[in-house]
């Protein structure tokens, strides 16, 4: 049972193999609007980080984690429940994109996904997201930040 008065925030980052405007990333860029629209319409979706152009790929975050890549892109969203997020992540449209990630992104050397509980109505910041990724990298999944491998509930 999901905790009352909380929503689930998530962030995932990816290290680009080439710049967003490269030919190699054209199919990824073309998939952004359809996948984002699917997320926006998904049951349990609350909010996602985006700029005026409708996505967050132009935002500068996680600069400390460039590690020789062409940049780090950030996806951050809020969901009503763990199950709602999981249903979207493992939906056919999203899985189709996930299967192609090696064409666009470097293989991850550390945690790239973090989940954490937030009070309903709170909008997570990029600073929150960076802190959660760093927490998982330092201590692994915990009540402060976890991933799909182990679900935690907030403490009251």
VENVENCOR-V262356 format. One record per run of one state. SS is the DSSP state (h for helix, s for strand, l for the rest). FROM is the first residue (numbers start at 1). TO is the last residue. Records with the same first field share a line. If there is no record, write none. Layout:
SS = FROM-TO + FROM-TO
//
This chain:
l = 1-5 + 17-25 + 42-44 + 49-62 + 66-71 + 80-81 + 90-91 + 99-100 + 104-104 + 106-112 + 120-125 + 140-141 + 143-144 + 148-149 + 151-156
s = 6-16 + 45-48 + 72-79 + 105-105 + 113-119 + 142-142 + 145-147 + 150-150
h = 26-41 + 63-65 + 82-89 + 92-98 + 101-103 + 126-139
//
